[in-house]
Amino acid sequence: MNVSSKTSNDISFEDFKAQILQDYEIAILSRACSLLGRKEVLTGKAKFGIFGDGKELPQLAMARAFKDGDFRSGYYRDQTFMMALGLLRPKDFFHGLYATTNMELEPMSGGRQMGGHFLTYSLNEDGTWKDLTQQKNSSADISCTAGQMPRLLGLAQASKVYRKEKGMDSAKFSDDGNEVAWGTIGNASTSEGMFWETINAGGVLQVPMVVSIWDDEYGISVPAKHHTTKEDISKIVSGFQRDEEHEGYEILKVKGWDYTALMHAYENASDIARQEHVPVIIHVTELTQPQGHSTSGSHERYKDDKRLEWERDNDCNKRFKEWILESGIAAASELEDLEKQVKRTVREAKKEAWAEFLKENIKAKKSLVQLLHSAASKSPNKNFLTKLKNDLIAVEEPILKDLAIASRKSLRYLLGEATPERQALVHWVENFLAEAQPEFSSYLYSPNENRATNIEAIAPTYATNTEKVDGRVILRDNFDQLFNTYPNALIFGEDTGVIGDVNQGLEGLQEKYGSTRIADTGIRETTIIGQGIGMAMRGLRPIAEIQYLDYIFYAMSSLTDDLATLLYRTKGKQKAPLIVRTRGHRLEGIWHSGSEMGGLIHLLRGMYILAPRNMTQAAGFYNTLMKSDEPALVIESLNGYRLKEPKPNNLGEFCTPIGVVETIKTGSDITLVSYGSTLRIVAQVARELLEVGIDAEVIDAQTLLPFDITHDVVKSIQKTNRLLVIDEDVPGGCAAYLLNEIVEKQQGYRYLDSAPQTLTAQAHRAAYGTDGDYFSKPNAEDIFEKVYDIIHEANPLDYPKLR
C-alpha cells in the first residue's frame, strides 16, 4: 500500500513535538492502566479484565482523525482511543473494572457492563437529544464479537441520508452528512457473518464508515490460519477495492507500530469517507497482545518462545519510543521522567477509585452493624445475630451483596418479635433494597413522560356509510400520513421500495417520497436491523422491515444483544427508537408460519412486542410508536392484508394503546384470551358456543410486551371464573407466558373455579398446505371442544361429554 504523506494541517515542529509527546503520554498511560488492571482482577477486586494493551498507536491515530459529530462503533479494546479523546480518565477506567454503580464515577455503564465497554451520552436527563454535532460520540459497546458491525452501518448511513434529504430535521444530528462512523474489530472476529454482511452492505450503500481491523494474528488462543483464508484479511477483502469502473472500498494496510504511517493512513481515510462517502477498510497489522486475550488465562500457554520474543521486540509502545529517540524529538531522560509520572498517576487513580467504590458501602456497613448490635441485645436469638454482626465486621471491603445477605438473614432470627429494634432493621432492609435494586434494574424501558405506554389512546373514527377496503389499503394510507407528518421517518427492507412491500402496504409511496425514505435492501436481515439501530441513534425515525417473522432469527443477535439492551446498558444515556415491522401467523408451511412468540418475548425484553389482530390496529400501533421514542416489534397478521375493514377517516392520528387489552366480546361463562390471526378464529368460535349455551368473553391481548398493565383480564375472570389462553405458538411458549401474567402476576388464581388452561399449536412447525395448517395449529373445532370440555367438567349434567 502506498500511503500519501499529505496531511490536512501544516504544523510547526514545536507543535509536532508536543503532539508526539502527548500521544506517547496517552499510550503509556493506557498501558499502565492495562497492566495494573490485570493485577486488580488477579487480587480479587474485580471479576474480569479485558484490555487494549498492544493496540495503543493505531487508536491514537484514529483519535487524531476523529471529529465532532463522528460516531464510534467498536469493541472492548479501544480504551486508548477513548483516553485520547479525553472521554476516559484512569479513575473512570478502574471504576469500570470494579463495577461501580454510580454513573458519575463509572460513566460508561454504571457497572452494568464489564470494563472496556465505552459510550458517550446522547441524551439529556429528560431523555431529549443532546447536540450530537458538537461532541465526539461513541455508541455503547457490546461484548458479542462482530456485534458492533451492523450498528456501524446504520450510524454511517445516517450521514448519507442527512446529506441527500434536505427536508429532514438535522440540527442536532448532522452537518450536511459530513460525519464519519468509525468501526473497530479484531482480526479473528472478521470470521463472523456479521462482519461480512456489513462489509457487503457498506459497499453497496456507499456510506462514510472507516473499519479498523486490529490484527495481532490470534483469536484468543487460535492463530490466524484457523480464522482467515491466506491468513490475511486485506487480501480476502481485496475484491471490494473500488476502481474506475466500480464503486467499493478504499483498502489500506499499515503496520501497527509505525506512528507516521498510521497518522497518514487515518487522515487519508477520514478525508475519503467524509468528503466522498466512500467506505474505507484499514488493516492494521503486526500488533501484539502483551497480556494475552484477557485475565481468564495467559498467552504463554499457546504462544511459543519465538512468537513471544517477536511480540516483545515489536510492541507498538516500544517501537514508538525508539522512533522518538532516533528522531531526536525527546531525550531518554525526558521520556523516563514522563513514564514515572504516568505510573504514579495511574496508581493514585486506582487507589482513589477503590476508596470511592467502598465509601458508601462502608458507611452503610457501620449503620447496619449498629442495628444488628441493638437487635441482638433485645433478642432471644442474640447468639445468631451477634455472629452475623461479627462476620460483617470482619468484611473490611464490603460490597452491596455482603450488606444484603447480612441484613436479610438477620430478619429470620427476629421472627415474631415486636421490638423497635426489629422494626428498625426491617426499615433499613426495605430502604436498602429500594435504593440498590434500581442500580441494576432501571431503564429496561423508558421512564420519561413520552414513553409508549403513556401515549393516550385515540379511537379510529368513521364517516357515515364508511367503505370497507382491503386491510393493506388502511396500512398504506396510514403510512402515507406518517411519512408526510414525520420528515425524519423512513422505511427499508426486502421488496419494500419499488413494489411497496410483498403485500403492497407501501404501494406507490417510493414514487411519492423517494428511494431514500422508502428503500429496497438486499436479502440481509442482520444489517437491515443494524441500519435501523444506527440511524435511530442519530435522530432518524427508521422502520426496518423484516419480510416474514420467521426470518427475524437471522437478525436476532442484533435485536437481543444490541437494540433491546441499549437503554438499559447505558442507564438511559442512549436510545434507538427503531420500529421493526414484520408479518407472520397463519400462512402455510414450516418457514412462513411465524408464530415463535415465546422465544421473542423472552429474548427481546426492553422492546415492545405488538401483535395486532387487523391492519387498523396495526396502523394505530405505528401512530402510537411515532409519538414515543422506544423500540418495538410490530407483527402484522399475514393473512389479513386482503380482508375487508372499514377505513377510518383519521388516518395517521388514531392511536392503539400499548399495554392495554381489548374486550372483543363480553360473556359470563369463560374468559378466552388470544391475539393476532388466531383471535379471529376465537371470535368465530365464541359465536358458535352461544348455540350450546356457553357465553364466552373474548379478549385480544394485542400487546405481548408489556401485557395488560391495567389488569383488565383479571377483572373478566372475576366475572367468568374460568380462563383459557389460545395461541399458535408451541406448547409452553407465549400462552404459558400469558398464563403466568394472568394467574400469578394479576393473581387471577383467586377467582378461578376451574383449572386455567392453554390451547396451543403442536410442538412442531406448521406443516404445508391447508390441511397442514389445520392439523398443526389450533383450529375452530379444537377451540370449541376445549372450551366445551372445561364447561363440561364444571357442569356435566347440563353439558354432557362431547366425545
C-alpha positions in Angstrom: 0.0 0.0 0.0 1.2 3.5 -0.8 0.0 5.9 1.8 0.1 9.5 0.8 2.3 11.7 3.0 -0.1 14.6 2.5 -1.6 16.0 5.7 -4.6 18.3 6.1 -2.8 20.6 8.6 0.7 22.1 8.4 2.1 22.5 11.9 5.3 23.8 13.3 8.0 21.4 14.6 7.3 22.5 18.2 3.6 21.7 17.8 4.5 18.4 16.1 6.8 17.6 19.0 4.1 18.5 21.6 1.6 16.3 19.7 4.0 13.3 19.7 4.8 13.6 23.4 1.2 14.0 24.2 0.4 10.8 22.2 3.3 9.0 23.9 2.0 10.0 27.3 -1.5 8.7 26.5 0.0 5.4 25.1 2.0 4.7 28.3 -1.0 5.9 30.4 -3.3 3.4 28.7 -0.7 0.6 29.0 -0.1 1.3 32.7 -3.9 1.1 33.3 -4.0 -2.3 31.5 -1.1 -3.7 33.5 -2.4 -2.5 36.8 -6.0 -3.5 35.8 -4.9 -7.1 35.4 -3.4 -7.1 38.8 -6.6 -5.8 40.3 -8.5 -8.7 38.8 -6.0 -11.3 40.0 -6.1 -9.9 43.5 -9.9 -10.3 43.5 -11.0 -6.7 43.5 -12.6 -7.1 40.0 -14.3 -10.1 38.4 -12.8 -9.9 34.9 -10.5 -7.7 32.8 -10.0 -7.3 29.1 -7.7 -4.6 28.0 -6.4 -2.6 25.0 -2.7 -3.2 25.5 -0.8 -3.6 22.3 -3.3 -1.5 20.3 -2.3 1.9 21.5 -0.7 3.5 18.5 -3.4 2.9 15.9 -6.0 4.1 18.3 -4.1 7.4 18.8 -4.1 7.8 15.0 -7.8 7.2 14.8 -8.4 9.7 17.6 -6.5 12.3 15.7 -8.8 11.9 12.7 -12.0 11.7 14.7 -14.1 14.9 14.6 -17.1 16.3 16.4 -20.3 14.6 15.2 -18.4 11.4 14.3 -19.5 8.1 15.9 -17.5 5.1 17.0 -18.9 1.6 17.0 -16.2 -0.5 18.4 -15.2 -3.3 20.7 -13.6 -3.8 24.1 -10.0 -2.9 23.3 -10.5 0.8 22.4 -9.5 2.3 25.8 -6.6 4.3 24.3 -8.9 5.9 21.8 -11.3 7.0 24.5 -8.4 8.3 26.6 -7.0 10.2 23.7 -10.3 12.0 23.2 -10.5 12.9 26.8 -13.5 10.7 27.3 -12.0 8.2 29.7 -9.8 9.0 32.7 -7.7 6.5 34.6 -10.1 6.7 37.5 -13.1 6.0 35.2 -11.2 3.0 33.9 -10.8 1.5 37.4 -14.4 2.2 38.4 -15.4 0.3 35.3 -13.2 -2.6 36.4 -14.8 -2.5 39.9 -18.4 -2.2 38.5 -19.2 0.9 40.5 -22.9 1.6 40.1 -22.6 5.4 40.4 -22.6 6.9 36.8 -20.8 9.9 38.0 -17.9 7.7 39.0 -18.3 5.0 36.3 -19.7 6.9 33.4 -19.6 4.1 30.8 -22.4 1.9 32.2 -22.7 2.4 35.9 -21.3 -1.1 36.5 -23.7 -2.9 34.2 -21.1 -4.0 31.7 -17.6 -5.2 32.3 -14.7 -2.8 31.8 -13.6 -2.0 28.3 -17.2 -1.1 27.1 -17.5 2.5 26.2 -20.1 5.2 25.3 -20.8 8.8 25.3 -24.1 10.5 26.4 -26.5 11.2 23.6 -29.4 12.2 25.9 -30.2 14.9 28.4 -31.6 13.9 31.8 -35.2 14.1 30.4 -34.4 11.8 27.5 -34.2 14.5 24.9 -31.4 14.7 22.4 -28.1 16.5 23.1 -26.5 18.2 20.1 -24.5 15.3 18.7 -22.7 17.5 16.2 -20.9 19.4 19.0 -19.4 16.3 20.6 -17.4 13.2 19.8 -19.7 10.2 20.0 -19.3 6.6 20.9 -22.2 4.2 20.6 -22.5 1.8 23.5 -20.3 -1.3 23.1 -21.5 -4.9 23.4 -19.2 -7.9 24.1 -20.5 -10.1 21.3 -17.8 -10.5 18.6 -18.7 -8.5 15.5 -21.9 -7.4 17.1 -20.8 -3.8 16.7 -20.7 -4.1 12.9 -24.4 -3.9 11.9 -25.0 -0.8 14.0 -21.9 0.8 12.4 -23.6 0.5 9.0 -26.6 2.5 10.3 -24.5 5.1 12.0 -22.7 5.7 8.7 -25.9 5.6 6.6 -27.4 8.4 8.7 -24.8 10.8 7.3 -25.8 9.8 3.8 -29.5 10.2 4.5 -28.9 13.7 6.0 -26.8 14.7 3.0 -29.4 13.6 0.5 -32.7 14.5 2.2 -32.6 18.3 2.8 -36.1 18.4 4.3 -35.1 16.4 7.4 -34.5 17.9 10.9 -30.8 17.5 11.2 -30.0 20.4 13.6 -28.6 18.2 16.4 -27.6 15.3 14.3 -25.6 16.2 11.2 -23.7 18.9 9.4 -24.7 18.1 5.9 -23.7 14.5 6.3 -20.0 15.2 7.0 -19.8 12.8 9.9 -17.8 9.5 9.7 -18.7 6.3 11.5 -15.6 4.6 12.8 -15.7 0.8 13.4 -13.1 -1.3 15.2 -12.9 -5.1 15.2 -10.3 -7.7 16.0 -8.9 -9.8 13.1 -10.4 -13.0 14.5 -13.8 -11.6 14.7 -13.8 -10.9 10.9 -14.7 -14.6 10.6 -18.2 -13.7 11.8 -21.1 -13.4 9.4 -22.0 -10.0 10.8 -18.7 -8.7 9.5 -19.1 -9.9 6.0 -22.8 -8.9 5.8 -21.9 -5.4 7.0 -18.9 -5.1 4.6 -21.0 -6.1 1.7 -23.9 -3.7 2.6 -21.5 -0.9 3.2 -20.0 -1.3 -0.2 -23.5 -1.3 -1.8 -24.8 1.7 0.1 -21.5 3.7 -0.2 -21.7 5.1 3.3 -19.0 7.0 5.2 -17.6 4.4 7.5 -14.0 3.5 8.3 -13.4 0.0 9.6 -10.2 -0.7 11.5 -9.1 -4.3 11.9 -6.7 -4.7 14.8 -4.6 -7.7 13.7 -2.5 -9.4 16.3 -2.7 -12.8 14.4 -4.7 -14.5 17.1 -8.3 -15.0 18.3 -7.7 -15.9 22.0 -5.5 -19.0 21.6 -6.3 -19.7 17.9 -3.9 -18.4 15.3 -4.9 -16.7 12.1 -4.6 -19.8 9.9 -7.7 -21.1 11.6 -9.6 -17.9 11.1 -8.7 -16.4 7.8 -8.0 -17.7 4.3 -4.5 -16.8 3.3 -4.1 -15.6 6.9 -4.6 -12.0 5.7 -8.0 -10.3 5.8 -6.9 -7.4 3.5 -6.2 -10.0 0.8 -9.6 -11.5 1.2 -11.5 -8.2 1.1 -9.4 -7.0 -1.9 -12.3 -7.8 -4.2 -14.2 -4.9 -2.5 -11.5 -2.4 -3.6 -13.0 0.3 -5.7 -11.7 1.1 -9.2 -12.5 3.4 -12.1 -15.5 1.4 -13.1 -16.9 0.1 -9.9 -17.8 1.5 -6.5 -16.4 -0.2 -3.5 -14.0 0.4 -0.6 -10.7 2.1 -0.3 -8.5 -0.5 1.4 -5.4 0.5 3.4 -2.8 -1.7 5.1 -0.5 -0.3 7.7 1.8 -1.6 10.4 0.5 -1.0 13.9 3.9 0.2 15.3 4.5 2.7 12.5 3.4 6.1 14.0 3.8 8.3 10.9 2.3 5.8 8.5 -0.7 5.3 10.9 -1.3 9.1 11.1 -1.2 9.4 7.3 -3.4 6.4 6.8 -6.1 7.6 9.2 -6.1 11.1 7.9 -6.5 9.9 4.4 -9.2 7.5 5.4 -11.1 10.3 7.1 -10.9 12.6 4.1 -12.1 9.9 1.7 -15.0 8.8 3.8 -16.0 12.3 4.9 -15.8 14.0 1.6 -16.7 11.3 -0.9 -18.9 9.0 1.2 -16.7 6.1 0.3 -16.2 3.3 2.9 -12.7 2.5 4.0 -11.0 -0.6 5.5 -7.8 -0.1 7.4 -6.0 -3.4 8.1 -3.6 -2.7 10.9 -1.0 -5.5 11.1 1.9 -6.6 13.3 0.1 -5.7 16.5 0.7 -7.5 19.8 -1.3 -8.5 22.8 1.2 -8.3 25.7 -1.1 -9.8 28.4 -3.0 -12.2 26.2 -6.7 -12.1 25.5 -8.0 -11.4 29.0 -7.5 -12.2 32.6 -9.0 -15.6 32.1 -5.7 -17.0 31.0 -2.1 -16.5 30.0 -0.9 -16.3 26.4 2.3 -18.1 27.3 0.1 -21.3 27.2 -0.4 -21.0 23.4 2.4 -18.8 22.0 5.9 -20.3 21.5 9.1 -18.5 22.7 9.8 -17.2 19.2 6.4 -15.5 19.0 6.7 -14.1 22.5 10.1 -12.7 21.7 8.8 -11.1 18.5 5.9 -9.5 20.4 8.3 -8.0 22.9 10.5 -6.6 20.2 7.6 -5.2 18.2 5.4 -3.9 20.9 3.9 -0.7 19.4 4.8 1.4 22.5 8.4 0.2 22.5 8.7 0.9 18.8 7.1 4.3 19.3 9.6 5.2 22.0 12.6 4.0 19.8 11.3 6.2 17.0 11.0 9.3 19.3 14.6 8.8 20.5 16.0 8.1 17.0 14.3 11.2 15.6 15.7 13.4 18.4 12.2 14.5 19.4 13.0 13.9 23.1 15.8 12.6 25.2 15.7 9.3 27.0 15.7 11.0 30.4 12.7 13.1 29.4 10.7 10.0 28.5 11.7 8.2 31.6 10.6 11.0 33.8 7.3 11.0 31.9 6.9 7.3 32.4 7.5 7.6 36.1 4.9 10.3 36.5 2.3 8.4 34.5 2.8 5.3 36.7 2.3 7.4 39.8 -0.8 9.0 38.2 -2.3 5.5 37.4 -1.5 4.1 40.9 -3.2 7.1 42.5 -6.2 6.8 40.3 -6.6 3.2 41.2 -6.3 3.9 44.9 -8.8 6.8 44.7 -11.3 4.7 42.6 -11.2 1.8 45.1 -11.7 4.2 48.0 -14.7 5.8 46.3 -16.1 2.4 45.4 -16.1 1.4 49.1 -17.1 4.7 50.6 -20.9 4.4 50.7 -20.7 0.7 51.4 -18.5 1.2 54.5 -20.9 3.9 55.7 -23.9 1.6 55.2 -22.0 -1.2 56.9 -21.5 0.9 60.0 -25.2 1.7 60.3 -26.1 -2.0 59.8 -23.6 -3.2 62.4 -25.1 -0.8 64.9 -28.7 -2.0 64.1 -27.6 -5.7 64.4 -26.0 -4.9 67.7 -29.1 -3.3 69.0 -31.4 -6.0 67.8 -29.2 -8.7 69.3 -29.2 -7.1 72.7 -33.0 -7.5 72.9 -33.5 -10.8 71.1 -33.6 -14.4 72.4 -31.6 -15.2 69.3 -28.7 -13.0 70.4 -26.0 -15.5 69.6 -27.1 -15.9 66.0 -27.4 -12.2 65.4 -24.1 -11.5 67.1 -22.4 -14.0 64.7 -24.0 -12.2 61.7 -22.7 -8.9 63.1 -19.2 -10.1 63.7 -19.0 -11.8 60.3 -20.0 -8.5 58.8 -17.4 -6.6 60.8 -14.8 -8.9 59.5 -15.5 -7.9 55.9 -13.2 -5.0 55.6 -14.1 -4.1 52.0 -17.9 -4.8 51.8 -19.8 -4.9 48.6 -23.6 -4.5 48.3 -24.1 -8.2 48.3 -22.5 -8.6 51.7 -24.8 -6.0 53.2 -27.9 -7.5 51.6 -27.1 -11.0 52.9 -26.4 -9.9 56.5 -29.4 -7.7 56.8 -31.9 -10.0 55.2 -30.7 -13.1 57.1 -31.0 -11.2 60.4 -34.8 -10.9 60.0 -35.1 -14.7 60.2 -33.8 -14.5 63.7 -36.3 -11.8 64.7 -39.5 -13.6 63.6 -42.3 -13.0 65.9 -40.6 -10.2 67.8 -42.3 -6.8 68.0 -39.5 -4.6 69.1 -38.4 -1.2 67.8 -35.0 -2.8 67.1 -36.6 -5.3 64.7 -38.7 -2.6 63.0 -35.6 -0.5 62.5 -33.9 -3.4 60.8 -36.9 -4.1 58.6 -37.0 -0.4 57.7 -33.2 -0.5 56.9 -33.6 -3.6 54.6 -36.5 -2.1 52.7 -34.7 1.2 52.1 -31.5 -0.5 51.2 -33.2 -2.8 48.6 -35.3 0.1 47.3 -32.1 2.1 46.6 -29.9 -0.8 45.4 -32.2 -2.7 43.1 -32.7 0.2 40.6 -29.0 0.5 40.2 -29.1 -2.9 38.5 -32.7 -3.0 37.0 -33.7 0.5 35.9 -34.1 1.7 32.3 -35.3 -1.5 30.8 -38.0 0.7 29.3 -38.1 4.5 29.2 -39.2 6.3 32.4 -39.9 9.5 30.5 -43.3 11.1 30.0 -43.4 10.3 26.3 -42.9 6.6 26.8 -45.1 4.4 24.6 -47.3 3.2 27.4 -48.1 6.9 28.2 -49.4 7.7 24.8 -53.1 8.3 25.0 -55.5 6.1 23.1 -57.3 7.7 20.2 -60.1 5.7 18.6 -60.4 5.5 14.9 -63.4 7.4 13.6 -65.6 6.6 10.6 -67.8 8.6 8.3 -71.4 7.6 7.7 -71.6 4.6 5.3 -67.8 4.0 5.6 -66.5 1.9 2.8 -64.7 -1.4 3.5 -61.3 -1.8 1.9 -58.5 -4.3 2.0 -56.6 -4.1 5.2 -53.4 -3.3 3.3 -55.0 -0.1 2.0 -55.5 1.1 5.5 -51.9 0.5 6.3 -50.7 2.1 3.1 -52.7 5.3 3.5 -51.8 5.5 7.2 -48.1 5.2 6.3 -48.6 7.9 3.8 -49.8 10.2 6.6 -46.9 9.3 8.8 -44.3 9.9 6.2 -45.9 13.3 5.5 -46.1 14.2 9.2 -42.6 13.0 10.3 -39.9 14.2 7.8 -37.2 12.1 9.6 -39.2 8.8 9.1 -38.0 6.3 6.6 -38.6 2.6 5.9 -36.5 0.0 4.2 -36.4 -3.8 3.7 -36.6 -6.5 1.1 -39.1 -5.5 -1.6 -40.1 -2.5 0.4 -39.4 0.1 -2.2 -40.3 -0.3 -5.8 -43.2 -2.8 -5.3 -44.3 -1.3 -2.0 -43.6 -4.5 0.1 -44.8 -8.0 -0.7 -48.3 -7.2 0.4 -48.5 -3.7 -1.1 -48.8 -2.0 2.3 -46.5 0.7 0.9 -47.8 0.8 -2.6 -46.8 3.9 -4.5 -45.0 5.6 -1.6 -41.5 5.3 -3.0 -42.6 7.4 -6.0 -44.1 10.0 -3.7 -41.3 10.1 -1.0 -38.2 9.0 -2.9 -35.9 6.0 -2.8 -34.0 7.2 0.3 -37.1 7.3 2.5 -38.8 4.2 1.0 -36.0 1.9 0.2 -35.2 -1.6 -1.0 -32.4 -3.6 0.6 -30.6 -6.8 -0.2 -31.5 -10.1 1.5 -29.6 -9.4 4.7 -31.8 -9.2 7.8 -28.9 -8.6 10.3 -27.8 -5.4 8.6 -31.4 -4.3 8.0 -31.7 -4.2 11.7 -28.2 -2.6 12.0 -29.2 0.1 9.6 -32.2 0.8 11.8 -30.3 0.8 15.1 -27.6 3.2 13.9 -29.9 5.6 12.2 -32.2 5.7 15.2 -29.2 6.6 17.3 -28.7 9.6 15.2 -32.1 11.2 15.3 -33.8 9.5 12.4 -37.1 7.5 12.8 -36.4 4.3 10.9 -38.8 1.5 10.3 -36.9 -1.7 9.4 -38.9 -4.3 7.6 -38.2 -8.0 8.0 -40.2 -9.6 5.3 -41.5 -12.5 7.3 -41.4 -13.1 11.1 -39.6 -16.4 10.6 -36.6 -14.5 9.0 -36.2 -12.4 12.1 -33.9 -15.0 13.6 -31.2 -14.0 11.1 -31.2 -10.7 13.0 -31.9 -11.9 16.5 -28.4 -11.3 17.8 -28.6 -7.6 16.9 -32.1 -7.3 18.3 -31.5 -9.0 21.6 -27.8 -8.1 22.3 -27.9 -4.5 21.0 -31.3 -2.9 20.4 -33.3 -4.4 23.3 -30.5 -3.7 25.8 -29.4 -0.3 24.7 -31.4 1.9 27.1 -30.7 -0.5 29.9 -26.9 -0.9 29.5 -26.4 2.9 29.1 -28.7 3.7 32.1 -30.7 5.9 29.9 -27.9 7.7 28.2 -28.5 6.4 24.7 -31.7 5.4 22.8 -32.6 3.9 19.4 -36.3 4.3 18.7 -36.4 1.8 16.0 -39.7 0.2 14.8 -39.3 -3.3 13.4 -42.1 -4.2 11.0 -42.8 -7.7 10.0 -45.7 -10.1 9.3 -46.5 -13.6 10.5 -49.1 -16.2 11.6 -51.4 -18.5 9.7 -49.7 -18.7 6.4 -48.9 -22.3 5.5 -45.6 -24.1 5.9 -42.7 -24.6 8.2 -40.9 -21.4 7.2 -43.8 -19.0 6.8 -45.9 -19.7 9.8 -44.3 -17.0 12.0 -45.5 -18.0 15.5 -42.4 -18.4 17.6 -43.6 -15.8 20.0 -42.4 -17.4 23.2 -38.8 -17.0 22.2 -39.3 -13.4 21.2 -40.9 -12.2 24.3 -38.1 -13.6 26.4 -35.2 -12.6 24.2 -36.5 -9.1 23.5 -37.2 -7.7 27.0 -36.5 -4.0 26.5 -38.6 -3.8 23.4 -42.4 -3.7 22.9 -43.9 -6.6 21.1 -47.2 -5.9 19.5 -49.4 -8.4 17.7 -52.4 -6.6 16.2 -55.4 -8.6 15.0 -56.0 -6.5 11.9 -54.5 -3.7 9.9 -56.4 -0.9 11.7 -55.0 -2.0 15.0 -51.5 -2.2 13.4 -51.8 1.3 11.9 -52.8 2.6 15.3 -49.7 1.0 16.9 -47.4 2.7 14.3 -49.1 6.0 15.1 -48.5 5.5 18.8 -44.9 4.5 18.4 -44.1 7.5 16.3 -45.2 9.7 19.2 -42.9 7.9 21.5 -39.2 7.1 21.3 -38.8 3.5 22.2 -38.0 0.4 20.1 -40.8 -2.0 19.2 -41.6 -5.1 17.0 -44.9 -4.9 15.2 -46.2 -8.3 13.8 -48.9 -7.8 11.2 -51.3 -10.7 10.5 -50.0 -12.2 7.3 -53.4 -13.4 6.2 -55.2 -10.2 6.9 -54.0 -7.9 4.1 -56.9 -8.8 1.8 -59.6 -9.0 4.5 -62.0 -6.1 4.4 -62.0 -3.5 7.1 -63.9 -0.2 7.4 -61.5 2.7 6.5 -61.0 5.3 9.3 -61.2 8.9 8.4 -58.5 9.9 10.9 -55.6 8.0 9.5 -52.2 8.9 11.0 -54.0 10.2 14.1 -55.8 7.4 15.9 -53.6 5.5 18.4 -53.8 1.9 19.6 -52.8 1.9 23.3 -49.7 -0.1 24.2 -50.0 -2.4 27.2 -53.8 -2.4 27.1 -56.0 -5.4 26.1 -59.3 -5.0 24.3 -62.5 -7.0 25.0 -63.9 -8.0 21.7 -67.0 -9.8 23.1 -68.4 -9.8 26.5 -69.6 -13.0 28.2 -70.2 -14.6 31.6 -69.1 -18.3 31.4 -65.4 -18.3 30.5 -62.6 -15.8 29.5 -60.8 -16.5 26.3 -57.5 -14.7 25.7 -55.8 -14.7 22.3 -54.1 -12.4 19.8 -53.2 -11.9 16.1 -54.8 -14.1 13.5 -55.9 -16.7 16.0 -58.1 -14.2 17.6 -60.3 -14.1 14.6 -60.9 -17.9 14.9 -61.6 -17.5 18.6 -64.2 -14.8 17.9 -65.9 -17.1 15.4 -66.0 -19.9 17.9 -67.4 -17.7 20.6 -70.4 -17.1 18.4 -70.7 -20.9 17.8 -70.5 -21.6 21.5 -73.6 -19.5 22.1 -75.5 -22.2 20.2 -74.8 -24.7 23.0 -75.5 -22.1 25.8 -71.9 -21.1 26.5 -71.3 -17.3 26.7 -67.6 -16.7 26.3 -65.8 -13.4 26.9 -63.1 -12.8 24.2 -60.1 -10.6 25.0 -57.5 -9.5 22.5 -54.1 -9.4 24.2 -52.7 -7.4 21.3 -49.7 -6.1 23.3 -47.5 -9.0 24.5 -44.7 -6.9 25.9 -46.0 -5.3 28.1 -49.1 -7.3 28.7 -52.3 -5.8 30.3 -50.8 -3.2 32.5 -54.3 -2.2 33.7 -55.1 -5.8 34.7 -58.4 -6.0 32.8 -58.1 -9.7 32.2 -58.4 -10.5 35.9 -61.5 -8.3 36.1 -63.0 -10.5 33.4 -62.1 -13.6 35.4 -63.8 -12.2 38.5 -67.0 -12.4 36.4 -66.4 -15.7 34.5 -64.3 -17.7 36.9 -62.7 -19.6 34.1 -59.7 -19.0 31.8 -58.4 -20.4 28.5 -55.4 -18.8 26.7 -55.2 -19.7 23.0 -52.4 -19.0 20.6 -50.5 -20.7 17.8 -47.1 -20.8 19.4 -45.6 -24.1 20.6 -46.7 -25.6 24.0 -45.1 -23.7 26.9 -44.5 -20.6 24.7 -46.3 -17.4 24.6 -49.6 -18.8 26.0 -47.6 -20.0 29.1 -46.2 -16.6 29.5 -49.7 -15.0 29.3 -51.0 -17.6 31.8 -48.2 -16.6 34.2 -49.0 -12.9 33.8 -52.7 -13.5 34.5 -52.7 -16.2 37.1 -49.6 -15.2 39.1 -48.9 -11.5 38.4 -52.5 -10.5 38.3 -53.4 -13.1 41.0 -56.2 -14.4 38.8 -56.0 -17.8 40.6 -58.1 -16.3 43.4 -61.1 -16.1 41.2 -60.9 -19.4 39.3 -63.4 -22.3 39.7 -61.7 -24.4 37.1 -58.0 -25.0 36.3 -56.6 -22.3 34.0 -55.6 -23.9 30.6 -53.8 -23.1 27.4 -54.5 -24.3 23.9 -51.5 -24.0 21.5 -50.2 -25.3 18.3 -48.4 -28.7 18.1 -44.8 -28.8 19.3 -43.5 -28.7 15.7 -43.6 -26.1 13.0 -46.7 -25.9 10.9 -46.8 -28.4 8.0 -47.5 -27.1 4.5 -50.9 -26.7 2.9 -54.4 -26.1 4.3 -54.5 -29.5 5.9 -51.1 -28.9 7.4 -52.3 -25.7 8.9 -55.5 -27.3 10.3 -53.7 -30.2 12.0 -50.6 -28.1 13.2 -52.3 -25.1 14.7 -55.4 -24.5 16.9 -58.5 -24.7 14.7 -62.1 -23.7 15.3 -63.0 -27.3 16.4 -60.1 -27.5 18.7 -61.1 -24.3 20.4 -64.8 -25.2 20.6 -64.1 -28.6 22.1 -61.5 -27.3 24.6 -64.0 -24.7 25.9 -66.8 -27.2 26.0 -64.7 -29.7 28.0 -63.9 -27.0 30.6 -67.6 -26.2 31.0 -68.5 -29.9 31.0 -66.1 -30.6 33.8 -67.8 -27.9 35.9 -71.4 -28.8 34.9 -71.6 -32.3 33.4 -75.4 -32.6 33.7 -76.1 -29.5 31.5 -73.1 -30.2 29.3 -72.7 -33.9 28.6 -69.5 -35.3 27.3 -68.9 -34.2 23.7 -66.7 -37.2 22.6 
